[in-house]
Amino acid sequence: MLNILLEARKNGLKYEDSHNEDTAFATVQESEIHKRKLDKVDITDEEIASQGFGFFFAGYEAVSSTMAFMSYELAVNSDIQARLIEEVDTTRNSCDDQITYEALNSMKYMDMVVSETLRKWPQNVVINRICNKPFTIEPKYPDEKPLVLEKDTVLWIPLFAVLRDPKFFPDPEKFDPERFSLENRKNIVQGSFIPFGSGPRNCIGSRLAILETKAVFYHLLCQFEVVPVEKTQIPIQMRKGKMPVIADKGVWVGLKRRFEKIHS
């Protein structure tokens, strides 16, 4: 990122398509607006440094919260965790216990579990956009009126509601990674699964966030099972009036060593 900013200041940028496969299904797609020659821009050292500094902190809470909710879902869905552990062990053996970037991204079930976590527990509960042209939302029911959106209207799109809408995701309260299997992805309505936003204002850290989550759970599940404990709230309840999504009593789980007998 720092190199991109330095190049933009020095020579401008020319888009180059690397043809690399996305690291995850939830990874945002680049907008066409970026796929053009960018002229040299005036940017200071302080602005470049602040952008780099922001990477260390901007996604810290969102990524850690995603990991917490994924831990909870694995703890209360032992069958899903068992299947994920099986994939972790298979991957570990295939790379001689030296995980690589390619091996981590080849874990299909891991990607399904992460995607379902992002669907059920999105950290962006709303996304805001500005309407760039007049638009009318036609009424759906007889007692409704058309909703007219004027140009430059600020919009809040309820992402949490979209990701839990049974019209898009049947039985939305169920944690079901199979929604994101290779066979079922074609059934996902375009624009309904955008945990990192969409378009030119999407989250530029989506790949990093997903990679961090996968790496942590790979190493965690190599040694431990995630289990419920006495303080685990089942089902988990959300704290009202708070954004982003926060567990009312926190997320509490335990770790059980896979290869040792635990003595209380």
Contacts in CASP RR format, 6 or more apart in sequence:
PFRMAT RR
TARGET T0000
AUTHOR 0000-0000-0000
METHOD contacts of the structure
MODEL  1
MLNILLEARKNGLKYEDSHNEDTAFATVQESEIHKRKLDKVDITDEEIAS
QGFGFFFAGYEAVSSTMAFMSYELAVNSDIQARLIEEVDTTRNSCDDQIT
YEALNSMKYMDMVVSETLRKWPQNVVINRICNKPFTIEPKYPDEKPLVLE
KDTVLWIPLFAVLRDPKFFPDPEKFDPERFSLENRKNIVQGSFIPFGSGP
RNCIGSRLAILETKAVFYHLLCQFEVVPVEKTQIPIQMRKGKMPVIADKG
VWVGLKRRFEKIHS
1 51 0 8 1.000
1 52 0 8 1.000
1 55 0 8 1.000
1 204 0 8 1.000
2 48 0 8 1.000
2 51 0 8 1.000
2 52 0 8 1.000
4 13 0 8 1.000
5 43 0 8 1.000
5 47 0 8 1.000
5 48 0 8 1.000
5 51 0 8 1.000
6 48 0 8 1.000
7 13 0 8 1.000
8 38 0 8 1.000
8 40 0 8 1.000
8 41 0 8 1.000
8 43 0 8 1.000
9 40 0 8 1.000
9 41 0 8 1.000
9 42 0 8 1.000
9 43 0 8 1.000
9 48 0 8 1.000
10 40 0 8 1.000
11 40 0 8 1.000
12 37 0 8 1.000
12 38 0 8 1.000
12 39 0 8 1.000
12 40 0 8 1.000
12 41 0 8 1.000
13 37 0 8 1.000
13 38 0 8 1.000
14 37 0 8 1.000
14 38 0 8 1.000
15 34 0 8 1.000
15 35 0 8 1.000
15 36 0 8 1.000
15 37 0 8 1.000
17 35 0 8 1.000
21 105 0 8 1.000
22 207 0 8 1.000
23 105 0 8 1.000
23 207 0 8 1.000
23 210 0 8 1.000
23 211 0 8 1.000
24 105 0 8 1.000
24 111 0 8 1.000
24 114 0 8 1.000
24 115 0 8 1.000
24 206 0 8 1.000
24 207 0 8 1.000
24 210 0 8 1.000
24 214 0 8 1.000
25 111 0 8 1.000
25 112 0 8 1.000
25 115 0 8 1.000
25 180 0 8 1.000
25 185 0 8 1.000
26 114 0 8 1.000
26 115 0 8 1.000
26 118 0 8 1.000
26 193 0 8 1.000
26 195 0 8 1.000
26 196 0 8 1.000
26 206 0 8 1.000
26 210 0 8 1.000
27 196 0 8 1.000
27 206 0 8 1.000
27 207 0 8 1.000
27 210 0 8 1.000
28 194 0 8 1.000
28 196 0 8 1.000
28 197 0 8 1.000
28 198 0 8 1.000
28 199 0 8 1.000
28 202 0 8 1.000
28 203 0 8 1.000
28 206 0 8 1.000
29 198 0 8 1.000
29 199 0 8 1.000
31 199 0 8 1.000
31 200 0 8 1.000
31 202 0 8 1.000
33 199 0 8 1.000
33 200 0 8 1.000
34 200 0 8 1.000
55 205 0 8 1.000
55 208 0 8 1.000
59 205 0 8 1.000
59 209 0 8 1.000
61 123 0 8 1.000
61 244 0 8 1.000
62 123 0 8 1.000
62 124 0 8 1.000
62 209 0 8 1.000
62 244 0 8 1.000
63 209 0 8 1.000
63 212 0 8 1.000
63 213 0 8 1.000
65 121 0 8 1.000
65 123 0 8 1.000
65 244 0 8 1.000
65 245 0 8 1.000
65 246 0 8 1.000
66 117 0 8 1.000
66 118 0 8 1.000
66 121 0 8 1.000
66 123 0 8 1.000
66 209 0 8 1.000
66 213 0 8 1.000
67 213 0 8 1.000
67 216 0 8 1.000
67 217 0 8 1.000
68 247 0 8 1.000
68 250 0 8 1.000
68 251 0 8 1.000
69 117 0 8 1.000
69 120 0 8 1.000
69 121 0 8 1.000
69 245 0 8 1.000
69 247 0 8 1.000
69 251 0 8 1.000
70 113 0 8 1.000
70 114 0 8 1.000
70 117 0 8 1.000
70 121 0 8 1.000
70 213 0 8 1.000
70 217 0 8 1.000
71 226 0 8 1.000
71 251 0 8 1.000
71 253 0 8 1.000
72 232 0 8 1.000
72 236 0 8 1.000
72 247 0 8 1.000
72 251 0 8 1.000
72 253 0 8 1.000
73 80 0 8 1.000
73 113 0 8 1.000
73 116 0 8 1.000
73 117 0 8 1.000
73 120 0 8 1.000
73 175 0 8 1.000
74 80 0 8 1.000
74 81 0 8 1.000
74 84 0 8 1.000
74 113 0 8 1.000
74 226 0 8 1.000
75 81 0 8 1.000
75 226 0 8 1.000
75 227 0 8 1.000
75 228 0 8 1.000
75 232 0 8 1.000
75 253 0 8 1.000
75 254 0 8 1.000
76 228 0 8 1.000
76 232 0 8 1.000
76 234 0 8 1.000
77 175 0 8 1.000
80 113 0 8 1.000
80 175 0 8 1.000
80 177 0 8 1.000
81 221 0 8 1.000
81 225 0 8 1.000
81 226 0 8 1.000
83 109 0 8 1.000
84 109 0 8 1.000
84 110 0 8 1.000
84 113 0 8 1.000
84 217 0 8 1.000
84 221 0 8 1.000
85 221 0 8 1.000
85 225 0 8 1.000
85 258 0 8 1.000
87 107 0 8 1.000
87 108 0 8 1.000
87 109 0 8 1.000
87 110 0 8 1.000
88 107 0 8 1.000
88 110 0 8 1.000
88 217 0 8 1.000
88 218 0 8 1.000
88 221 0 8 1.000
88 222 0 8 1.000
89 222 0 8 1.000
91 99 0 8 1.000
91 103 0 8 1.000
91 104 0 8 1.000
91 106 0 8 1.000
91 107 0 8 1.000
91 218 0 8 1.000
92 99 0 8 1.000
92 222 0 8 1.000
94 103 0 8 1.000
95 103 0 8 1.000
99 215 0 8 1.000
99 218 0 8 1.000
99 219 0 8 1.000
104 110 0 8 1.000
104 211 0 8 1.000
104 214 0 8 1.000
104 215 0 8 1.000
104 218 0 8 1.000
105 111 0 8 1.000
105 211 0 8 1.000
105 214 0 8 1.000
107 214 0 8 1.000
107 218 0 8 1.000
108 181 0 8 1.000
108 182 0 8 1.000
109 177 0 8 1.000
110 214 0 8 1.000
110 217 0 8 1.000
110 218 0 8 1.000
111 180 0 8 1.000
111 214 0 8 1.000
112 177 0 8 1.000
112 178 0 8 1.000
112 179 0 8 1.000
112 180 0 8 1.000
112 181 0 8 1.000
113 177 0 8 1.000
114 210 0 8 1.000
114 213 0 8 1.000
114 214 0 8 1.000
115 177 0 8 1.000
115 179 0 8 1.000
115 180 0 8 1.000
115 193 0 8 1.000
116 175 0 8 1.000
116 176 0 8 1.000
116 177 0 8 1.000
116 179 0 8 1.000
116 180 0 8 1.000
117 175 0 8 1.000
117 213 0 8 1.000
118 195 0 8 1.000
119 163 0 8 1.000
119 169 0 8 1.000
119 179 0 8 1.000
119 193 0 8 1.000
119 195 0 8 1.000
120 163 0 8 1.000
120 164 0 8 1.000
120 172 0 8 1.000
120 173 0 8 1.000
120 175 0 8 1.000
121 245 0 8 1.000
122 159 0 8 1.000
122 160 0 8 1.000
122 163 0 8 1.000
122 195 0 8 1.000
122 244 0 8 1.000
122 245 0 8 1.000
123 195 0 8 1.000
123 244 0 8 1.000
123 245 0 8 1.000
124 159 0 8 1.000
124 195 0 8 1.000
124 196 0 8 1.000
124 197 0 8 1.000
124 203 0 8 1.000
124 244 0 8 1.000
125 158 0 8 1.000
125 159 0 8 1.000
125 160 0 8 1.000
125 243 0 8 1.000
125 244 0 8 1.000
125 245 0 8 1.000
126 156 0 8 1.000
126 157 0 8 1.000
126 158 0 8 1.000
126 159 0 8 1.000
126 160 0 8 1.000
126 243 0 8 1.000
127 156 0 8 1.000
127 157 0 8 1.000
127 159 0 8 1.000
127 194 0 8 1.000
127 197 0 8 1.000
127 198 0 8 1.000
128 154 0 8 1.000
128 155 0 8 1.000
128 156 0 8 1.000
128 157 0 8 1.000
129 154 0 8 1.000
129 155 0 8 1.000
129 157 0 8 1.000
129 201 0 8 1.000
130 152 0 8 1.000
130 153 0 8 1.000
130 154 0 8 1.000
130 155 0 8 1.000
131 149 0 8 1.000
131 150 0 8 1.000
131 151 0 8 1.000
131 152 0 8 1.000
131 153 0 8 1.000
131 154 0 8 1.000
131 155 0 8 1.000
132 151 0 8 1.000
132 152 0 8 1.000
133 151 0 8 1.000
134 148 0 8 1.000
134 149 0 8 1.000
134 150 0 8 1.000
134 151 0 8 1.000
135 148 0 8 1.000
135 149 0 8 1.000
136 146 0 8 1.000
136 147 0 8 1.000
136 148 0 8 1.000
136 149 0 8 1.000
137 146 0 8 1.000
137 147 0 8 1.000
137 149 0 8 1.000
138 146 0 8 1.000
139 145 0 8 1.000
139 146 0 8 1.000
139 147 0 8 1.000
149 155 0 8 1.000
159 194 0 8 1.000
159 195 0 8 1.000
159 197 0 8 1.000
160 245 0 8 1.000
162 168 0 8 1.000
162 192 0 8 1.000
162 194 0 8 1.000
163 169 0 8 1.000
163 172 0 8 1.000
163 192 0 8 1.000
163 193 0 8 1.000
163 195 0 8 1.000
164 172 0 8 1.000
164 173 0 8 1.000
165 172 0 8 1.000
165 192 0 8 1.000
166 172 0 8 1.000
168 188 0 8 1.000
168 189 0 8 1.000
168 192 0 8 1.000
168 193 0 8 1.000
169 179 0 8 1.000
169 192 0 8 1.000
178 184 0 8 1.000
179 188 0 8 1.000
180 188 0 8 1.000
191 198 0 8 1.000
194 202 0 8 1.000
196 202 0 8 1.000
196 203 0 8 1.000
196 205 0 8 1.000
196 206 0 8 1.000
196 209 0 8 1.000
197 203 0 8 1.000
203 209 0 8 1.000
220 226 0 8 1.000
220 255 0 8 1.000
223 257 0 8 1.000
223 258 0 8 1.000
223 259 0 8 1.000
224 255 0 8 1.000
224 256 0 8 1.000
224 257 0 8 1.000
224 258 0 8 1.000
225 255 0 8 1.000
225 256 0 8 1.000
225 258 0 8 1.000
226 253 0 8 1.000
226 254 0 8 1.000
226 255 0 8 1.000
226 256 0 8 1.000
227 253 0 8 1.000
227 254 0 8 1.000
227 255 0 8 1.000
227 256 0 8 1.000
228 234 0 8 1.000
228 253 0 8 1.000
228 254 0 8 1.000
229 252 0 8 1.000
229 253 0 8 1.000
229 254 0 8 1.000
231 249 0 8 1.000
231 252 0 8 1.000
232 252 0 8 1.000
232 253 0 8 1.000
233 247 0 8 1.000
233 248 0 8 1.000
233 249 0 8 1.000
233 250 0 8 1.000
233 252 0 8 1.000
236 247 0 8 1.000
236 248 0 8 1.000
236 251 0 8 1.000
237 247 0 8 1.000
237 248 0 8 1.000
237 249 0 8 1.000
238 245 0 8 1.000
238 246 0 8 1.000
238 247 0 8 1.000
238 248 0 8 1.000
239 246 0 8 1.000
239 247 0 8 1.000
239 248 0 8 1.000
240 248 0 8 1.000
256 262 0 8 1.000
END
